Amino acid sequence: MPAGEAPETERPRAGAPSLPAVPPATPSALAAALKDAVGSGIITGLLLLPLVGFRATESGSGPLVLTYRFGLVAIFAVLVAVLRLLLHLTLWRPGRSRTPSAAAGRMAMLAGRAAPAVKPAFFAFALAYPFLTILMAGGLSPSRYWVDLGIYVLTYVMLGWGLNIVVGLAGLLDLGYVAFYAVGAYTFALLATSMPLNDFFAGHLGADFWAAWSFWICLPLSGILAAFWGVILGFPVLRLRGDYLAIVTLAFGEIIRLVLINWVSLTNGGAGISSIPPITFFGMPFSSAEDGFAATFGLEFNSMHRMIFLYFVILALAALTALVTIRLRRMPVGRAWEALREDEIACRSLGINTTLTKLTAFATGAMFGGFAGAFFAVRVRFVSPESFTFMESAVILAIVVLGGMGSQMGVAAAAILLIGGMEMLRNLSFLKASFLFGPEFDPSLYRMLIFGFAMVAVMVWRPRGLVSSRMPTIFLKERKAVSGALVKEGHG
Protein backbone atom coordinates (compact mmCIF):
# COMPACT_ATOMS: atom_id res chain seq x y z
CA MET A 1 0.00 0.00 0.00
CA PRO A 2 1.46 3.39 -0.92
CA ALA A 3 2.45 5.62 1.95
CA GLY A 4 -0.26 8.10 3.01
CA GLU A 5 -3.07 6.19 1.29
CA ALA A 6 -6.00 5.09 3.43
CA PRO A 7 -7.05 1.44 3.50
CA GLU A 8 -9.91 0.35 1.29
CA THR A 9 -12.22 -0.03 4.25
CA GLU A 10 -11.75 3.60 5.24
CA ARG A 11 -12.47 5.15 1.85
CA PRO A 12 -15.88 6.77 1.54
CA ARG A 13 -17.98 5.74 -1.40
CA ALA A 14 -18.26 8.14 -4.29
CA GLY A 15 -21.17 10.54 -3.89
CA ALA A 16 -21.93 9.42 -0.34
CA PRO A 17 -21.85 12.15 2.32
CA SER A 18 -19.32 11.56 5.03
CA LEU A 19 -21.10 12.01 8.36
CA PRO A 20 -19.42 11.41 11.70
CA ALA A 21 -20.72 8.51 13.67
CA VAL A 22 -23.13 9.46 16.41
CA PRO A 23 -22.49 7.54 19.60
CA PRO A 24 -25.54 6.20 21.40
CA ALA A 25 -26.54 7.62 24.73
CA THR A 26 -24.24 6.18 27.38
CA PRO A 27 -25.44 5.29 30.88
CA SER A 28 -23.58 8.31 32.28
CA ALA A 29 -25.26 10.62 29.74
CA LEU A 30 -28.65 9.09 30.54
CA ALA A 31 -28.06 9.60 34.26
CA ALA A 32 -27.06 13.23 33.67
CA ALA A 33 -30.19 13.76 31.55
CA LEU A 34 -32.40 12.27 34.27
CA LYS A 35 -30.70 14.40 36.91
CA ASP A 36 -31.21 17.58 34.87
CA ALA A 37 -34.84 16.67 34.13
CA VAL A 38 -35.66 16.02 37.78
CA GLY A 39 -33.90 19.23 38.84
CA SER A 40 -35.78 21.25 36.21
CA GLY A 41 -39.07 19.76 37.36
CA ILE A 42 -38.35 20.64 41.00
CA ILE A 43 -37.35 24.20 40.10
CA THR A 44 -40.48 24.59 37.97
CA GLY A 45 -42.65 23.35 40.83
CA LEU A 46 -41.05 25.77 43.30
CA LEU A 47 -41.45 28.70 40.91
CA LEU A 48 -45.07 27.93 40.05
CA LEU A 49 -46.11 27.07 43.59
CA PRO A 50 -46.88 30.68 44.65
CA LEU A 51 -48.07 31.69 41.15
CA VAL A 52 -50.33 28.76 40.29
CA GLY A 53 -50.63 26.63 43.39
CA PHE A 54 -52.53 29.23 45.43
CA ARG A 55 -55.57 31.09 44.18
CA ALA A 56 -57.74 33.60 46.02
CA THR A 57 -61.40 33.35 44.98
CA GLU A 58 -64.33 35.41 46.17
CA SER A 59 -67.00 33.50 48.03
CA GLY A 60 -70.67 34.30 48.01
CA SER A 61 -70.52 36.05 51.38
CA GLY A 62 -67.77 38.45 50.32
CA PRO A 63 -64.39 37.45 51.84
CA LEU A 64 -61.67 35.85 49.78
CA VAL A 65 -61.14 32.11 50.05
CA LEU A 66 -57.73 30.57 49.39
CA THR A 67 -57.90 27.48 47.18
CA TYR A 68 -55.03 25.10 46.49
CA ARG A 69 -54.07 23.73 43.09
CA PHE A 70 -51.04 21.60 43.85
CA GLY A 71 -52.09 19.03 41.25
CA LEU A 72 -51.86 21.64 38.48
CA VAL A 73 -48.38 22.62 39.68
CA ALA A 74 -47.35 18.94 39.61
CA ILE A 75 -48.64 18.57 36.05
CA PHE A 76 -46.58 21.55 34.87
CA ALA A 77 -43.49 20.29 36.70
CA VAL A 78 -43.78 16.80 35.20
CA LEU A 79 -44.33 18.30 31.74
CA VAL A 80 -41.16 20.40 32.01
CA ALA A 81 -39.17 17.42 33.29
CA VAL A 82 -40.32 15.18 30.42
CA LEU A 83 -39.54 17.83 27.82
CA ARG A 84 -36.06 18.43 29.27
CA LEU A 85 -35.38 14.67 29.23
CA LEU A 86 -36.47 14.40 25.59
CA LEU A 87 -34.25 17.34 24.63
CA HIS A 88 -31.23 15.79 26.36
CA LEU A 89 -31.83 12.49 24.58
CA THR A 90 -32.34 14.05 21.13
CA LEU A 91 -31.26 17.60 20.27
CA TRP A 92 -28.88 18.09 23.21
CA ARG A 93 -27.38 14.59 23.13
CA PRO A 94 -23.57 14.56 23.54
CA GLY A 95 -21.76 13.78 20.30
CA ARG A 96 -24.75 14.59 18.12
CA SER A 97 -23.70 15.59 14.61
CA ARG A 98 -24.11 19.28 13.80
CA THR A 99 -23.66 18.66 10.08
CA PRO A 100 -26.79 19.70 8.19
CA SER A 101 -28.55 16.72 6.72
CA ALA A 102 -29.68 16.31 3.13
CA ALA A 103 -33.30 16.77 4.23
CA ALA A 104 -32.42 20.09 5.85
CA GLY A 105 -30.71 21.18 2.64
CA ARG A 106 -33.76 20.26 0.60
CA MET A 107 -36.01 22.13 3.01
CA ALA A 108 -33.82 25.23 2.74
CA MET A 109 -33.92 25.00 -1.05
CA LEU A 110 -37.70 24.65 -1.08
CA ALA A 111 -38.02 27.57 1.33
CA GLY A 112 -35.86 29.71 -0.94
CA ARG A 113 -38.01 28.86 -3.95
CA ALA A 114 -41.26 29.49 -2.08
CA ALA A 115 -40.13 32.80 -0.57
CA PRO A 116 -41.26 35.01 -3.51
CA ALA A 117 -44.79 33.58 -3.26
CA VAL A 118 -45.18 34.11 0.49
CA LYS A 119 -46.18 37.77 0.38
CA PRO A 120 -48.78 37.39 -2.43
CA ALA A 121 -50.19 34.33 -0.67
CA PHE A 122 -50.41 36.20 2.64
CA PHE A 123 -52.30 39.16 1.16
CA ALA A 124 -54.53 36.85 -0.92
CA PHE A 125 -55.49 34.94 2.22
CA ALA A 126 -56.02 38.22 4.09
CA LEU A 127 -58.39 39.42 1.35
CA ALA A 128 -60.36 36.18 1.37
CA TYR A 129 -60.36 35.77 5.16
CA PRO A 130 -63.74 37.42 5.98
CA PHE A 131 -65.49 35.51 3.20
CA LEU A 132 -63.93 32.25 4.36
CA THR A 133 -65.04 32.88 7.93
CA ILE A 134 -68.59 33.67 6.77
CA LEU A 135 -68.65 30.47 4.73
CA MET A 136 -67.26 28.30 7.52
CA ALA A 137 -69.36 29.88 10.29
CA GLY A 138 -72.56 29.61 8.28
CA GLY A 139 -73.56 33.27 8.03
CA LEU A 140 -72.71 36.86 8.78
CA SER A 141 -73.67 36.99 12.44
CA PRO A 142 -71.95 33.71 13.50
CA SER A 143 -68.68 34.92 11.94
CA ARG A 144 -68.49 38.08 14.08
CA TYR A 145 -65.92 36.68 16.50
CA TRP A 146 -63.56 35.53 13.74
CA VAL A 147 -63.82 38.76 11.76
CA ASP A 148 -63.15 40.76 14.93
CA LEU A 149 -60.16 38.51 15.66
CA GLY A 150 -58.81 39.24 12.16
CA ILE A 151 -59.16 42.99 12.81
CA TYR A 152 -57.36 42.60 16.13
CA VAL A 153 -54.46 40.67 14.59
CA LEU A 154 -54.08 43.00 11.60
CA THR A 155 -53.90 45.99 13.97
CA TYR A 156 -50.84 44.46 15.63
CA VAL A 157 -49.40 43.49 12.24
CA MET A 158 -49.56 47.15 11.24
CA LEU A 159 -48.07 48.28 14.56
CA GLY A 160 -45.29 45.72 14.19
CA TRP A 161 -44.49 46.92 10.68
CA GLY A 162 -44.44 50.53 11.88
CA LEU A 163 -42.05 49.74 14.74
CA ASN A 164 -39.98 47.60 12.37
CA ILE A 165 -38.94 50.80 10.58
CA VAL A 166 -37.45 52.21 13.79
CA VAL A 167 -36.00 49.02 15.30
CA GLY A 168 -35.44 46.67 12.38
CA LEU A 169 -34.27 49.07 9.68
CA ALA A 170 -32.74 51.99 11.61
CA GLY A 171 -31.58 49.95 14.63
CA LEU A 172 -33.06 52.38 17.18
CA LEU A 173 -34.44 50.49 20.18
CA ASP A 174 -37.82 52.05 20.98
CA LEU A 175 -39.72 51.01 24.13
CA GLY A 176 -42.28 53.82 23.95
CA TYR A 177 -43.96 53.12 20.62
CA VAL A 178 -47.37 52.96 22.29
CA ALA A 179 -47.11 56.73 22.83
CA PHE A 180 -47.61 57.36 19.10
CA TYR A 181 -50.45 54.84 19.11
CA ALA A 182 -52.07 56.89 21.91
CA VAL A 183 -51.45 60.21 20.15
CA GLY A 184 -53.23 58.97 17.03
CA ALA A 185 -56.17 57.60 19.00
CA TYR A 186 -56.65 60.71 21.13
CA THR A 187 -56.19 63.03 18.16
CA PHE A 188 -59.07 61.39 16.35
CA ALA A 189 -61.20 61.09 19.50
CA LEU A 190 -60.78 64.76 20.42
CA LEU A 191 -61.42 66.05 16.91
CA ALA A 192 -64.34 63.72 16.21
CA THR A 193 -66.15 64.69 19.44
CA SER A 194 -65.33 68.40 19.22
CA MET A 195 -68.54 70.41 19.37
CA PRO A 196 -67.03 73.60 17.81
CA LEU A 197 -65.93 71.58 14.78
CA ASN A 198 -69.30 69.87 14.58
CA ASP A 199 -71.14 73.21 14.75
CA PHE A 200 -68.83 74.77 12.17
CA PHE A 201 -69.36 72.03 9.60
CA ALA A 202 -73.07 71.82 10.43
CA GLY A 203 -73.48 75.47 9.51
CA HIS A 204 -71.68 75.08 6.17
CA LEU A 205 -72.00 71.47 4.97
CA GLY A 206 -74.93 69.95 6.85
CA ALA A 207 -75.78 68.69 10.32
CA ASP A 208 -74.44 65.16 9.81
CA PHE A 209 -71.34 66.00 7.79
CA TRP A 210 -68.77 65.90 10.59
CA ALA A 211 -70.13 62.70 12.12
CA ALA A 212 -70.07 61.01 8.71
CA TRP A 213 -66.68 62.21 7.50
CA SER A 214 -64.71 62.76 10.72
CA PHE A 215 -62.70 59.54 10.44
CA TRP A 216 -61.61 60.11 6.86
CA ILE A 217 -60.61 63.71 7.60
CA CYS A 218 -58.90 62.97 10.93
CA LEU A 219 -57.03 59.84 9.79
CA PRO A 220 -54.23 61.74 7.98
CA LEU A 221 -54.21 64.39 10.72
CA SER A 222 -53.65 61.68 13.35
CA GLY A 223 -50.68 60.31 11.42
CA ILE A 224 -49.19 63.76 10.84
CA LEU A 225 -49.49 64.74 14.52
CA ALA A 226 -48.00 61.41 15.63
CA ALA A 227 -45.09 61.97 13.21
CA PHE A 228 -44.62 65.42 14.72
CA TRP A 229 -44.34 63.85 18.18
CA GLY A 230 -41.91 61.34 16.73
CA VAL A 231 -39.67 64.24 15.68
CA ILE A 232 -40.04 65.75 19.17
CA LEU A 233 -38.88 62.44 20.65
CA GLY A 234 -36.05 62.17 18.13
CA PHE A 235 -34.35 65.44 19.03
CA PRO A 236 -33.44 64.62 22.67
CA VAL A 237 -32.13 61.14 21.78
CA LEU A 238 -29.88 62.03 18.87
CA ARG A 239 -26.73 61.28 20.86
CA LEU A 240 -28.08 58.22 22.68
CA ARG A 241 -27.64 54.59 21.69
CA GLY A 242 -28.51 51.15 22.98
CA ASP A 243 -29.81 50.88 26.55
CA TYR A 244 -29.83 54.64 27.10
CA LEU A 245 -32.04 55.13 24.06
CA ALA A 246 -34.41 52.42 25.30
CA ILE A 247 -34.72 54.07 28.72
CA VAL A 248 -35.50 57.50 27.23
CA THR A 249 -38.13 56.11 24.85
CA LEU A 250 -39.68 54.18 27.75
CA ALA A 251 -39.84 57.40 29.74
CA PHE A 252 -41.45 59.19 26.78
CA GLY A 253 -44.20 56.58 26.61
CA GLU A 254 -44.89 56.90 30.34
CA ILE A 255 -44.92 60.72 30.09
CA ILE A 256 -47.59 60.58 27.38
CA ARG A 257 -49.70 58.17 29.45
CA LEU A 258 -49.44 60.36 32.58
CA VAL A 259 -50.35 63.46 30.57
CA LEU A 260 -53.46 61.67 29.29
CA ILE A 261 -54.42 60.79 32.86
CA ASN A 262 -53.77 64.18 34.48
CA TRP A 263 -54.84 66.64 31.77
CA VAL A 264 -58.48 66.16 32.70
CA SER A 265 -59.77 69.30 31.01
CA LEU A 266 -58.62 68.03 27.61
CA THR A 267 -58.57 64.22 27.78
CA ASN A 268 -61.22 63.64 30.51
CA GLY A 269 -58.57 61.85 32.56
CA GLY A 270 -59.00 58.22 33.48
CA ALA A 271 -62.66 58.27 32.40
CA GLY A 272 -61.55 58.46 28.78
CA ILE A 273 -63.45 59.77 25.76
CA SER A 274 -66.62 58.03 24.66
CA SER A 275 -69.37 58.62 22.07
CA ILE A 276 -66.87 58.63 19.20
CA PRO A 277 -68.73 58.67 15.85
CA PRO A 278 -68.71 55.31 14.06
CA ILE A 279 -67.00 54.74 10.75
CA THR A 280 -69.00 55.29 7.57
CA PHE A 281 -68.69 54.01 4.02
CA PHE A 282 -67.23 57.31 2.78
CA GLY A 283 -70.11 59.29 4.26
CA MET A 284 -72.71 56.52 4.03
CA PRO A 285 -73.65 55.26 7.52
CA PHE A 286 -73.98 51.57 8.36
CA SER A 287 -77.52 51.92 9.65
CA SER A 288 -80.99 50.66 8.76
CA ALA A 289 -82.07 54.09 7.49
CA GLU A 290 -83.02 54.70 3.88
CA ASP A 291 -79.72 56.45 3.19
CA GLY A 292 -77.70 53.70 4.89
CA PHE A 293 -75.23 51.31 3.32
CA ALA A 294 -77.59 48.31 3.19
CA ALA A 295 -80.53 50.20 1.66
CA THR A 296 -78.33 51.96 -0.90
CA PHE A 297 -76.87 48.70 -2.21
CA GLY A 298 -80.10 46.71 -1.88
CA LEU A 299 -78.87 44.49 0.97
CA GLU A 300 -80.59 43.29 4.10
CA PHE A 301 -79.37 45.31 7.06
CA ASN A 302 -76.82 43.57 9.25
CA SER A 303 -74.44 45.06 11.80
CA MET A 304 -71.69 42.84 10.38
CA HIS A 305 -71.41 45.11 7.34
CA ARG A 306 -69.57 47.63 9.51
CA MET A 307 -67.25 44.96 10.93
CA ILE A 308 -66.31 43.65 7.49
CA PHE A 309 -65.65 47.18 6.28
CA LEU A 310 -63.46 47.81 9.34
CA TYR A 311 -61.52 44.67 8.45
CA PHE A 312 -60.79 45.90 4.94
CA VAL A 313 -59.87 49.36 6.24
CA ILE A 314 -57.19 47.96 8.59
CA LEU A 315 -56.05 45.60 5.83
CA ALA A 316 -55.62 48.58 3.49
CA LEU A 317 -53.72 50.51 6.18
CA ALA A 318 -51.45 47.52 6.85
CA ALA A 319 -50.84 47.06 3.12
CA LEU A 320 -50.00 50.78 2.85
CA THR A 321 -47.50 50.39 5.69
CA ALA A 322 -45.85 47.42 3.99
CA LEU A 323 -45.74 49.11 0.58
CA VAL A 324 -44.28 52.36 1.92
CA THR A 325 -41.68 50.45 3.94
CA ILE A 326 -40.58 48.44 0.90
CA ARG A 327 -40.31 51.54 -1.27
CA LEU A 328 -38.45 53.54 1.38
CA ARG A 329 -36.02 50.68 2.01
CA ARG A 330 -34.96 50.78 -1.64
CA MET A 331 -34.56 54.56 -1.62
CA PRO A 332 -31.51 56.45 -0.29
CA VAL A 333 -33.27 57.18 3.02
CA GLY A 334 -33.88 53.46 3.58
CA ARG A 335 -30.26 52.60 2.81
CA ALA A 336 -29.21 55.37 5.20
CA TRP A 337 -31.35 53.73 7.91
CA GLU A 338 -29.61 50.40 7.36
CA ALA A 339 -26.19 52.06 7.32
CA LEU A 340 -27.05 53.75 10.62
CA ARG A 341 -28.08 50.40 12.05
CA GLU A 342 -24.79 48.76 11.06
CA ASP A 343 -22.32 51.42 12.22
CA GLU A 344 -23.15 55.02 13.10
CA ILE A 345 -19.50 56.15 12.99
CA ALA A 346 -18.99 54.70 9.51
CA CYS A 347 -22.31 56.22 8.49
CA ARG A 348 -21.07 59.68 9.48
CA SER A 349 -17.76 59.14 7.71
CA LEU A 350 -19.68 58.52 4.49
CA GLY A 351 -21.28 61.95 4.76
CA ILE A 352 -24.74 60.75 5.80
CA ASN A 353 -26.64 63.19 7.99
CA THR A 354 -27.36 60.94 10.99
CA THR A 355 -29.56 63.58 12.64
CA LEU A 356 -31.93 63.70 9.69
CA THR A 357 -31.77 59.93 9.29
CA LYS A 358 -32.84 59.28 12.89
CA LEU A 359 -35.59 61.88 12.75
CA THR A 360 -37.05 60.43 9.53
CA ALA A 361 -37.04 56.94 11.07
CA PHE A 362 -38.84 58.10 14.22
CA ALA A 363 -41.30 60.23 12.25
CA THR A 364 -42.15 57.53 9.70
CA GLY A 365 -42.66 54.83 12.31
CA ALA A 366 -44.70 57.19 14.49
CA MET A 367 -46.92 58.15 11.55
CA PHE A 368 -48.07 54.57 11.02
CA GLY A 369 -48.58 54.22 14.77
CA GLY A 370 -50.86 57.27 14.61
CA PHE A 371 -52.85 55.73 11.75
CA ALA A 372 -53.32 52.56 13.80
CA GLY A 373 -54.37 54.64 16.82
CA ALA A 374 -57.06 56.46 14.83
CA PHE A 375 -58.37 53.13 13.59
CA PHE A 376 -58.41 51.75 17.14
CA ALA A 377 -60.48 54.73 18.31
CA VAL A 378 -63.07 54.40 15.55
CA ARG A 379 -63.29 50.64 16.02
CA VAL A 380 -63.80 50.68 19.80
CA ARG A 381 -65.46 54.13 19.88
CA PHE A 382 -63.88 54.71 23.28
CA VAL A 383 -60.33 55.57 24.33
CA SER A 384 -58.75 55.73 27.78
CA PRO A 385 -55.18 55.76 29.15
CA GLU A 386 -55.55 52.11 30.25
CA SER A 387 -55.38 51.05 26.60
CA PHE A 388 -51.88 52.51 26.14
CA THR A 389 -49.70 51.02 28.87
CA PHE A 390 -46.10 49.87 28.65
CA MET A 391 -47.29 46.29 28.13
CA GLU A 392 -48.58 47.29 24.68
CA SER A 393 -45.13 48.58 23.72
CA ALA A 394 -43.55 45.39 25.07
CA VAL A 395 -45.90 43.20 23.02
CA ILE A 396 -45.27 45.17 19.82
CA LEU A 397 -41.51 45.06 20.36
CA ALA A 398 -41.71 41.31 21.08
CA ILE A 399 -43.55 40.83 17.79
CA VAL A 400 -40.75 42.61 15.92
CA VAL A 401 -37.96 40.75 17.73
CA LEU A 402 -39.53 37.29 17.55
CA GLY A 403 -40.53 37.70 13.92
CA GLY A 404 -37.08 38.87 12.88
CA MET A 405 -36.05 42.51 12.93
CA GLY A 406 -36.14 43.88 9.41
CA SER A 407 -38.34 41.08 8.04
CA GLN A 408 -41.90 42.04 7.18
CA MET A 409 -43.26 38.52 6.78
CA GLY A 410 -41.54 37.45 9.97
CA VAL A 411 -43.24 40.28 11.87
CA ALA A 412 -46.61 39.34 10.35
CA ALA A 413 -46.11 35.68 11.31
CA ALA A 414 -45.13 36.64 14.87
CA ALA A 415 -48.21 38.87 15.22
CA ILE A 416 -50.47 36.06 14.06
CA LEU A 417 -48.86 33.56 16.43
CA LEU A 418 -48.63 35.80 19.49
CA ILE A 419 -51.88 37.76 19.22
CA GLY A 420 -54.04 35.20 17.44
CA GLY A 421 -52.55 32.28 19.35
CA MET A 422 -53.06 33.94 22.73
CA GLU A 423 -56.65 34.79 21.81
CA MET A 424 -57.31 31.21 20.72
CA LEU A 425 -56.66 30.07 24.29
CA ARG A 426 -60.22 31.13 25.05
CA ASN A 427 -61.47 28.35 22.78
CA LEU A 428 -59.59 25.52 24.51
CA SER A 429 -62.64 24.49 26.52
CA PHE A 430 -61.68 20.81 26.42
CA LEU A 431 -58.95 21.57 28.98
CA LYS A 432 -61.72 22.15 31.53
CA ALA A 433 -62.59 18.45 31.55
CA SER A 434 -62.58 16.83 34.97
CA PHE A 435 -59.81 14.38 34.00
CA LEU A 436 -57.51 17.24 32.90
CA PHE A 437 -57.51 20.57 34.76
CA GLY A 438 -61.05 20.79 36.06
CA PRO A 439 -64.01 23.05 35.28
CA GLU A 440 -62.48 26.05 37.08
CA PHE A 441 -59.42 26.11 34.80
CA ASP A 442 -59.21 29.20 32.57
CA PRO A 443 -56.53 28.85 29.85
CA SER A 444 -56.60 32.57 29.04
CA LEU A 445 -55.16 33.35 32.50
CA TYR A 446 -51.89 31.70 31.43
CA ARG A 447 -51.41 33.63 28.20
CA MET A 448 -48.56 35.74 29.59
CA LEU A 449 -46.86 32.64 30.98
CA ILE A 450 -47.08 30.96 27.57
CA PHE A 451 -45.97 34.24 26.00
CA GLY A 452 -42.84 34.22 28.14
CA PHE A 453 -42.09 30.58 27.34
CA ALA A 454 -42.50 31.32 23.62
CA MET A 455 -40.03 34.22 23.85
CA VAL A 456 -37.47 32.06 25.64
CA ALA A 457 -37.88 29.22 23.12
CA VAL A 458 -37.49 31.48 20.11
CA MET A 459 -34.48 33.24 21.59
CA VAL A 460 -32.82 29.87 22.27
CA TRP A 461 -33.52 28.13 18.97
CA ARG A 462 -34.12 31.09 16.61
CA PRO A 463 -32.14 34.01 18.09
CA ARG A 464 -32.54 36.00 14.88
CA GLY A 465 -36.31 35.52 14.81
CA LEU A 466 -38.67 33.30 12.90
CA VAL A 467 -37.37 34.66 9.58
CA SER A 468 -33.59 34.94 9.93
CA SER A 469 -32.70 35.82 6.32
CA ARG A 470 -32.86 39.25 4.70
CA MET A 471 -33.20 40.25 1.05
CA PRO A 472 -30.59 42.91 0.16
CA THR A 473 -31.67 46.08 -1.62
CA ILE A 474 -28.37 46.24 -3.56
CA PHE A 475 -26.83 43.15 -5.11
CA LEU A 476 -24.25 42.16 -7.72
CA LYS A 477 -25.42 39.99 -10.65
CA GLU A 478 -27.72 37.81 -8.53
CA ARG A 479 -30.01 38.72 -5.65
CA LYS A 480 -29.55 36.28 -2.78
CA ALA A 481 -30.91 36.28 0.74
CA VAL A 482 -28.30 36.94 3.43
CA SER A 483 -28.27 35.55 6.93
CA GLY A 484 -29.58 37.73 9.71
CA ALA A 485 -26.42 36.89 11.67
CA LEU A 486 -24.56 39.30 9.40
CA VAL A 487 -26.74 42.19 10.49
CA LYS A 488 -26.27 44.27 13.64
CA GLU A 489 -29.92 44.74 14.48
CA GLY A 490 -31.20 46.86 17.35
CA HIS A 491 -27.81 48.21 18.48
CA GLY A 492 -28.17 51.78 17.19
Secondary structure, DSSP 8 states (H G I E B T S, - for coil): --TT---GGGS--TT-----------HHHHHHHHHHHHHHHHHHHHHHIIIIIEEEEE-TTSSEEEEE-HHHHHHHHHHHHHHHHHHHHTTT-TT---S--HHHHHHHHHHHHHGGGHHHHHHHHHHHHHHHHHHHHTSTGGGHHHHHHHHHHHHHHHHHHHHHIIIIIT----S-THHHHHHHHHHHHHHHT-HHHHHHHHHHH-TTHHHHHHHHHHHHHHHHHHHHHHHHHHTTTTT--HHHHHHHHHHHHHHHHHHHHH-HHHH-GGG-B-------BTTB-SSSSTTSHHHHTT----THHHHHHHHHHHHHHHHHHHHHHHHHHHSHHHHHHHHHHH-HHHHHHTT--HHHHHHHHHHHHHHHHHHHHHHHHHHHS-B-GGGS-HHHHHHHHHHHHHH-TT-HHHHHHHHIIIIIHHHHGGG-GGGGSTTTT-TT--GGGGHHHHHHHHHHHHHHH-TT-S--EE--SS-SSS---EEGGGS-TT--
